[in-house]
Amino acid sequence: MKNKEQLSRNEEITQKFLLLVDRYIADLLEKKIEKQLSTSDFANSLHLAPRHLSNTLKLTLNISPCEVIEKRIIDEVKTLLIQTDSSIADISHQFAYRDTTNFIKFFKGIVGVTPLQFRKREMNVGNQD
């Protein structure tokens, strides 16, 4: 019975974390928050130790809290790059990057191309349809 209860608790923590991440992204987009949050910030909001949150997400999602946050940010950035004409600097500031260069490095490190290269590639794909 304990395993089932533990699994249920882990799933509950995971769902609450994912909701917090969604709210964080929405707050960034709506300019309600202008700073980057860490795994510790999310853990504190859930009244958990950062290590407990990390271990729980690795069990339920097989990735770290940081990876979840990065993936959500990248997904939103990609959407903005495709659907808006916002500058890379504006998008980077929207996601609480004070230095656009660091934002470009972050994006390229995950996606493999710079935000501008991504936008140009997606525009070319869209024009071929």
N, C-alpha and C positions, 0 to 999 in steps of 0.2 A: 504493500500500500504506500509506503514511503516514497518509492520510486515514482509512482503516479503523481503523488502530491508534489514532489520535487520538480517533476517535468512540468506540471501545471504552473507552479510558481515561476519556473524559468521562462515559460511562455508568457506569463503575465508581465514579468519584468521586461521581456523583449518587446512586447506590444506597447507598453508604456514608454519605453525608450524610443521606439519608432515614431510614436505620436509626438514626443518632445522634439525629435529631430525635424519632423514635418512642421511643427509650430515654429521652430528656430529658423528654418528656411523661409517660411512665410513672413516672419518678422524681419528678416534681412531684406527680402524683396519689397516689403512695405515700409522699409526704413525705420522700423520701430526699435531696432537694435543695430548698433554700429561696431560691435566687437565680436571677435571669434570666440566661440566657446570650446572648452576642452572636454575631454572625457570626464575629468574630475567634476566639471560644472554639471554635466548631465547626471553623473552618479550622485552628486549632492542633492540635486532636484528629486531624485528617486529615493533619497535617504539610504544610499548604498555606498560601500567602499568602492573606489574605482576598480580595484582588482576583482571584486565580486561581479561588477557589471561586465567587465571584460571577459571573465571566465564564463558567465552566463551566455553572453552573445556568441562566444566561440562554440559553446555547446549547441545553441539553438540555430544559429545562422552560419556557423563555421567561418566567421570573420570577426575582426575586432570592432569596437565602437568607432574608432577613428576611420576605419575603412567604410563603415556605413555612412558616416557623415561626409566623407570625401566623395563617395559615390553619389549621394543625393545632391551635393553641391555641383559636381560635374554634370549630372543630368540636367539641372536647372540652367547651368551656364550654357550647355549645348543648345537648349531650347531658346535661350535669349540670343545666342549667336545666329541661330537659324531664322528666328521669327522677328527679330528687331534689327534696327540699324544702329543700336547703341554702340559706342566706342568700347574697345577693350578696356580702356582706363575706367570708363563709367561702370562697366560690368564688374571689374575687379574691386572698385570701391563699394559697389552694392553688396559684395560678399565680404566686406570688412578687411580687404587687403589695402593697406596704406601705400604699399609699393607695388606698382603694376608689374615690375620685373619679377617679383616673387610670385605673383599670381600666374604669370606666363610660365614660369618654371614649374609651378604646381600642376597646371593644366597639362603641359607637355610631358611631365613625368608620369602622368596617369594615362593620357590619351595617345601620346606618342608624336603629336604635332602641336604647334602653337595654336592659340585660339584663332588667330588670323588665318593660318593655313587651314584649320578646320572649317571656318566660315567659307573660305574660297572653295574648298573641296565640296562642301555641301551645296553651295550655289551652283557649281558646275553640274553636280548630280541632278539638282532640281531643274536645270535648264535642258537636260537631255531627255526629260520625260515627254 
